[in-house]
Amino acid sequence: MEPIINPWVFYLIDVVDSLKNVLWCVGGIFFCTLIVYFIGYMSFDDGYRGDNEKRKEKCVKYATVSIGVLILVGVLQIAIPSKNTMYQMLAARYITTDNIGSAQNNVVELVGRIVQEIERKKK
């Protein structure tokens, strides 16, 4: 008997849902990093040109990278569906009117057999 839905689909849905959790953690880390770089940027004296200027440029560079990563994580969080949505999409793909009609016919046939067995046992 071949299953209608490949069992690996359920595994992949769980893995993708775990990926969303990891993305939340990555986003939180980069948000904290962005705050640290912002504080570092604000603490440098603009009147002093020297080593602090290089540090300030690094802060801007790393803050820009952090903002880019935060935007990427945000887009992925929006684009990746939740576990419930993935299950609903899977059900919508495999539950068709033909499948429902077939299941209905099987249920009617099964109930008919049960009634026949009950009547046979009574005799």
Buried (B, 14 or more C-beta within 10 A) or exposed (E): EEEEEEEEBEEEBEEBBEEBEEBEEBBEBBBEBBEBBBEBBEEBEEEEEEEBEEBBEEBBEBBEBBBEBBEBBEEBEEEBBEEEEBBEEBEEEEEEEEEEEEEEEEEEEEEEEEEEEEEEEEE
